[in-house]
Amino acid sequence: MFKKSWLSLCVIALTLTSVHAQDMSDVEIKTTAVAGNVYMLTGAGGNIGVLATEAGLLLVDDQFQPLAKKIEAAMQGINNNQLKYIVNTHYHGDHTGSNAFFSHKAPIFAHQNVRSRLQAEQDHQTAALPVVTYDNGVTIYLQDEEVQLIHFPAGHTDGDTVVYFKQANVLHTGDLFFELGFPYIDLDGGGSVKGYLANVNQLLAMMPDDVAIIPGHGQLTDKAGYSAFAKMIDFSIKRVSKALAEGKSEQQILAAGIGEQYKDQAWSFISEERWLKTLIKGLK
């Protein structure tokens, strides 16, 4: 499964100055039907959402630039109609890397902080920047689908957007959900440990019980899977907060670990140690 191998490369690539040197020739873009006219594409990087209608297509996130043509081919395999809109759920390169390729075909929508952070990168391309930005969100109507873009502050980053396809009842969470285990919270990019959990809980309260969920990383899932993820984060925050209140040092907290219940949530990029260090830094 890609999530234990390719994902480590993809998230690590966020910190690299260029992903063009990465060999992605063997990456296959796989298509999964979700519900209604909504599909999930997986390859390397964040999961992609596609709304395919007779009036055109909407693309949620676009992974890395070397994969742009493969992503386009996968979309055409679903529906060969024109790409109408692109949405970035946040600024990380494994979700925005093909922006410059697709921006010549359709406008990119994102929170204002996504444009600001991409623009601040030394090697940014103007063509890769979102051209429609918002503060709280915006709704796009495409044929019979109502696509709600909703901003959540200070979670994974400071520019997070979730995408809810109302008629299909499908939620794309961006990186407010790592289905595979401990989340990556970008504290240097405006993220917040407590804010992340608050946003996840708010989404759980907002969404119908039968919603289908495309996570930022990992497998297609449902509300029960998202609720289990929220409980893991809540447990982690309470455990580390208690240790900090007792005056425990970072070394002592790391030695105690996360506990047997959630040790299996570690994966190649977010190990148990890295998750604990994120919690310590974010909760101090």
N, C-alpha and C positions, 0 to 999 in steps of 0.2 A: 504494500500500500504506500502511496506517495508520501503520506503524512509523516512517516518515520525516516524518510531519506531525503526526498526533494525539499521538504519543508524546511529542514535545517539550513540548507543552502540558500533558500529563498529569503528567509528572515535575516540570516547573516548578511545577505547581499544588501540589506537596507543601509548598512554602515559603510559600504564600499563606495568609492567615487564613481565607479562605472560597472555596469553589469554586462557590457558588450563583450568583455573578455570571457564571460562564462559560456561554456559549451552547452547549449540547450538543444542541440540537434536531435537528441534522442527523446526529448520530451513529447509526449502525446497528449493532445487536448481531448478529453473525454466529455461526452454530453450525457446528461441525465435529465429526463423529464421530471418536473416537480409537481406542478398542478396548473390547470388551465393552459395558458400560453407561456408559462414561465419555465425556464430551464436553468440548470447549473452546469457550468463548464469547469473542469479541474485540469490542472497541468502542473505548473510550477509557480508558487506564489499564492496569493489570496484567491479564494473561490470567486468565480465570475457568475453573475446573474444575467440572464437574457430574457427579455420580453419580446416575443416574436408574433407580430400581428400582420394582417394584410395591409395595414396602413403604414407599416414600417417597424423597425426594431429599436429597442432600448437596451443599452449595455451598462451593467453595473461592475465597475473595476475592470482592469485590463492587463494585469500581471506585468511581464517584462517585455521590453522592446524586441528582443530576438524572437519572441513568440507571436508578435503581432499578426503576421500573415497566417499562422496556424489558427489563431483565435478567429480571424476573419473567415477562414475556410470552415471552421466549425459552426460559426453563425450561419453561413450560407447553406450548410448542410441541414440546418433547421428550417430556414426560410430565406430565400434569396432576395427579399425586399430590402429597400434602402435603410441604412442606419440613420435614425432620426435624432437620438439623444444618447449622451454618455454621462454616467454619474460616477464620481469618486467618493468612496465612503470615508477616506482620510488621505493623508499625503504620502504615506510610505511607498517606496519604490516598487514593492511587489504587488501593489494595487494600482499604480499610476504609470508604470514604466512604458506602456504603449500609447500614452496620451498623444504624443506628437504624431504618431501614425494615424490614429483615428480622428484627431481633431480636424483634419482636412475633409472629413466626411460628415461630421456632426458636432454640435456644440457640447462642451463639457460643463456639467453642473457640479458644484461642490460648495461646502461652507467657505466663507471668506478666509478663514485661517488656513485652509488647504492651499488656496492660491498664494497667500502670504508666505507660507513656509516653503512651497515649491519655488517661488520667486526669489527667496533668500538663498537658495542653493547656488553656489558659485558657478556650477556648470549647467544651470538650468536652460531649457529651450523655451522661448516665448510660445511656440506652438503647443507646448505641453501644458500650458496653464489653463485652468478653468476660465471660461468667459462669462458664465452666469453664476453669481454667488449670492448667498443669502445669509441671514443671521439665525433664524429659527427653523426655517424649512420652506418648502415650496411643493406644490402638487402639479404633476404632469398628467395630462389626459391623452391617452393614445388609443384610438379606436374605442373599444368598450372597457378598457382598463383605466383605473384611477391609481396612479403611482404616487404615493406619499413619501416625500423626502423629509425626514425629521432629524433635526440636530440635537445631539445630547452633549452637554459641555463637560470638560474635564473628566474624561473616562479613560479610553485607550490613548487618545490624544486630546487636543483642544479643538479639533475640527471634525469630530465623528458625525457621520450621518448614517442612519438606518433607512432602508428602503422597504416600504410595505406595499405590496400589490394587492389592493383591496378586493377586487373581484376574484382573483385566484386564491386569496388568503395565504399568501406566501410572504415571509419576512426574510430579507437579507440583512444580517446584523452588522456587516463589516467585522472589524476586529473587536467588537463588544461581545464576541463569543469565539473561543477556541475550543471546539468540540473535542479535541484530542487531549486536553489536559490543562495544566497551569497556563494562565494567560500571560502574554507579554504586555506590560503596561509601560508606556513610553513616558516616564516621569520628566525627561528633558524636553519632550514635545507637548507639554501641557497636560499629560495624563495624571490621574489621581487614583490611588488605591481605593479609598472610600467612595470617590465619585464613580469609579467603575462599577462597584457593587450597587450603588444607588441607581445607576442607569439601567443595569440589568434587571433589578427588581421593578423599576418603573415599566420597563418593556413587558415583563411578565404580567404585570397588572393590566396593561393596555391591550394585549393581544388575545384573540379568541383561543379557547382551549384546543381547538383542532387546527391551529395554524401550522403550516409546514415551514421549517426554518433552514435557510442556507447560512451556515456559520462562515465567519471570515476564513477559518481554516478547519479542516476536518470533514466529516461525513454529513450528508443530509440528515436532519434530525427533526425533533418535535419539541413541544413545550416541556414535556417531562425531562428530556435531555438538558434543556436550558435551565430548568429548575434545579436539577442535580448540580449543574455547573455553579449556579448561584449559591447553593448550600456549601459547596467546597470553598468558595471565596469567603463566605461569611465565617465559616469555621476557621479558615486561615487567619483572617483579620483578628478574630477574637483571641486565638491562640497567641499570636505575636503581640497583640496589644496588652494582654495579661502579663506576658513575660517582660515587656518593656516597663510596665507599671511596677513590677516587682524588682526593677533595677537590674535585670539580666543583661549581660553584655551580648554583643553580636556573636562572639565565639560560643557562648553558652546556648544561645538560641539555635545556632547552626548545629551544635552538638546534639541538642534535644530533637531536632528534626521536626517535620510536619506531623508526625504520628502515623501509625500503621494504616489508618483508614484511607489516607490520600497519597501515600507514597507512590502508588502506581500512576499518579497523574503527571509525573515527571516525563519529559520527552527530550529529544536531542538538543533543542535550543534552550528550553526553559527547564533546567534541572531543578531538583528540590532546593539545592543551595541558592541558585539564582532567584527562585521564587521567594525564598525567605529573605534574601538580601533586598529584593524589591519591596517587600512588606516592611522591613525594618526602616529602610530609607523613606518610604512613603508615609509611615505612621509616626515617625519621630516628630 
